[in-house]
């Protein structure tokens, strides 16, 4: 039987506010346990929440960026459940009246096609605390630093049909929230987490299959692996005569498997009701207009501009606009050197390779955009060849200064004096007289292979400093002659 996968994702983005959603407690990561939890976060009797206006602004910003309906009036509700890391016994969230309604996001698939993924809603809520199980000798410790941290939960329509599409969608959301400056997207620190709702159905069937939810997956790689494992598990279960149970599962990256965590609750299990401590939030048109005017150029807009303004391919433009920092770096390099294609090649090639090797983000690059642009200028004016440029780049990465300073101090200036190149070629050909005779006696196909040998000898003799274009041109004349 042929199966179709149906996937819907719930992404929790931690908003980059300086304080929590209902209290003045700090939200910075890595503080000592329970040092950033106020009486409000602890759920002490008599305390009252006060809504963080910046969290509302950030949610509206996101809604406008996905072309969504922004609710003129949205309401906070209490979601009741009992966990040790939820001291109030309920989570303040939004149920029937979320701040952001239906919207959409376009993703680019591996074959270059664009697919539109519907977004059902995005709502504001508070995070819970964290249960810690290590080093407590059979007990659990509770850290409430994260309790009350503002989250934007982004719920997709079940429009995703494969693990790769799911990753492309999460990456697009990740890029968008970082462009908007509303979330740092640090998945390792839990700033962006994903719940994956996965089901399968026979191809051609309209009705959805029973779904299982994989909770709190925190890397692109794990999202792909968790979904693929769950798809396989469900298909094998059904084909063996079993039934998929609606439940919440956890993904174990060490064993590469999902395992049951608890039965999946329905909305009525949480006994939602409007929060009596918080008034409805009214969004006025003037506020929407103000937030809209502050929107930056978004990833899709930047990609389209890179294609039209710089003549880049869809692939190059997509890679360079994937993060705001990468896009700004590329544009700075282009501004210095005046050649977008060369800038794109170096940023996506040598620079990205260096950053991957060192485990660095683009904003931590040891080679500044100004220095890289300056080096590309020296390639363009034939001061150095592409091969020597790699040596210069390595020296810049090691902190040896600008391209001009390195070229000067190491004597790397390219030889472009045709007289000097001719004299060097004469020596090379004289030292390889037998090969010259063989070349002249060979047919066109063999000559092509042998020509590379002479070029290699010439570049070796010049220690890589001879202009490759001139070497090719003069060498051909001498061999043909």
Buried (B, 14 or more C-beta within 10 A) or exposed (E): EEBBBBBBBBBBBBBBBEBBBBBEBBBEBEEEBBEBBBEBBBBEEEBEBEBBEBBBBBBBBBBBBBEBEBBEEBBBBBBBEEEEBBBBEBBBBBBEBBBBBEBBBEBBEEEEEEBEBBBBBBBBBBBBBBEBEEEEEEEEBBBBBBBBBBBBBBBBBBBBEBBBBBBBBBBBBBBBBBBBEBBBBEBEEBBBBBBBBBBBBEEEEEEEBBBBBBBBBBBBEBBBBBBBBBBEBBBEBBEEEEEBEBBBBBBEEEEEBBEEBEEBEEEEEBEBEBBEEBEEBEBEEEBBEEBEEEEEEBBBEBBBBBBEEBEBEBEBBBBBBBBBBBBBBBBBBBEBBEBBEBBBBBBBEBBBEBBEEEEEEBEEBBBBBEBBBBBBBBBEEBBBBEEBBBBBBBBBBEEBEBBBBBBEEEEBBBBBEEEBBBEBBEEBBEEBEEBBEEBEEEEEEEBEEBBEEBBEBBBEBBEBBBBBEBBBEBBBEBBEE
